[in-house]
Amino acid sequence: MKLRVVSYKACPFVQRVLMVLHYKKIEYDIEYIDLASPPDWFLDKSPLKKVPILMVGDDVIFESSVINEYIDESYENKMHPESAILKAQNRSWIELGSSISMCTLSLTLLQNEDEFNDKIAELYGYFDQIEKVLVNKPYFNGDKLSLVDVTYAPAFQRLDFIEKIYRPIYDNLRHQCIFDWKNKLLDLDSLKKSAVPDLKDIYYNLLWTRQGYISHFLDEKDYGPRKLQSTY
């Protein structure tokens, strides 16, 4: 039975799921929706009214971390450790990864430089904790890609987009292990395949639409006067 993913083009949580599907070489169908005007069938199937949802026949699974655990348990080439304690620890760091993603989202919404810098400081606090445990290179658990890695990769990708228009986000002296880790993740074929081809442009369009502090670093001639492209 082919899996069906319901998605929004700019969603990092969807990318987490697609990375696992590509890594495991699982065939799937994908349907993009407009979250600003979602179809009734989606509202009926998604209890939280969010993407991603995974449809397995008539069954629906929601929340990216839960979806990824289902896929990992159901298909070969396991990404979670076998050890119960290591698996639980990985789940803990996946949870922290969601905090990183929410920090990254906040950076697109905050209205002034002080708020922006305060959020960067919060992000660095999380990075300090991760830096302590990043001893198994090149990936979180060592040589094999894990569900922890795919949790962080889309957030790192968006921080990279912000860095390109702003200034360096990462402190490669304070967080040398994270700096090396994120570069390894950004080079993954599964991350590249998880993103729509025009993701960076879609992301910058979203920054402009949100009109937060970071949008001031975009070139107005590219993102201001023109009609924004559809992002679903």
C-alpha positions, 0 to 999 in steps of 0.5 A, a space after each residue: 500500500 503506497 503511503 500518502 503525505 499531505 503537505 504544505 510546501 514550506 513546512 519543515 515538519 513535513 520535510 522531516 517525514 520526507 527525509 525518512 521516506 527518501 532515506 529508506 527509499 519508500 515510494 509515496 504520493 504527496 498532496 500539497 494544500 493551502 493552509 490559509 484555505 484548507 480543504 474540508 477533507 483535510 480539516 476532517 482528517 487532521 485533528 490539529 489542522 496541521 501538516 504533515 499527516 500520513 494516510 495509510 489506506 483509510 488510517 491517518 497519523 499526525 505529528 511528524 515525530 510520530 509519523 517517523 516512528 511509524 515509518 521506522 518501525 514498519 520498514 527496513 533500515 532502522 534509524 532508531 537505536 536498538 537500545 531502549 535507553 538510547 532510543 529514549 534519549 534520542 526521543 528526548 533530543 527530538 523533542 528539543 529539536 522541536 524547540 529549535 524549530 519554534 525558535 527558527 519560526 519566531 525569528 521570522 516573526 519578531 518585530 525588532 532587533 532586540 527581540 531578534 537578538 534575544 531569540 538568537 540567545 535562546 537558540 544558543 542556549 539550546 545549542 549549548 546543550 546539544 554541543 555537549 552530546 555531539 560526540 558521535 560524528 558525523 551524525 548524532 548517533 555515529 555513522 548512521 543517520 537517525 531520526 534525531 538528524 532528520 528532526 534538526 536538518 530542516 531547521 538548520 536549512 532555514 537558519 542557513 537561509 536567514 544567514 544568507 540575507 542577514 549575518 552569520 547565525 552560527 558561532 563556529 567557535 562556541 558550537 564547533 560540533 553543531 557547525 560541522 553537524 549542520 554542514 553534513 546534514 545540509 549536504 544530505 541527498 535526502 534533505 535536498 529531495 525532501 524540499 520543493 525545488 523553489 523552497 528558498 524563494 518560497 521561504 523568502 516570500 514568507 519572510 516578506 509577507 510576515 514583515 518581521 525584523 528579518 524581512 528588512 534584509 530582503 531586497 524589496 525589488 525582489 519581494 516587495 512590489 511583485 505579486 507573491 508566488 503561491 506557497 502551497 
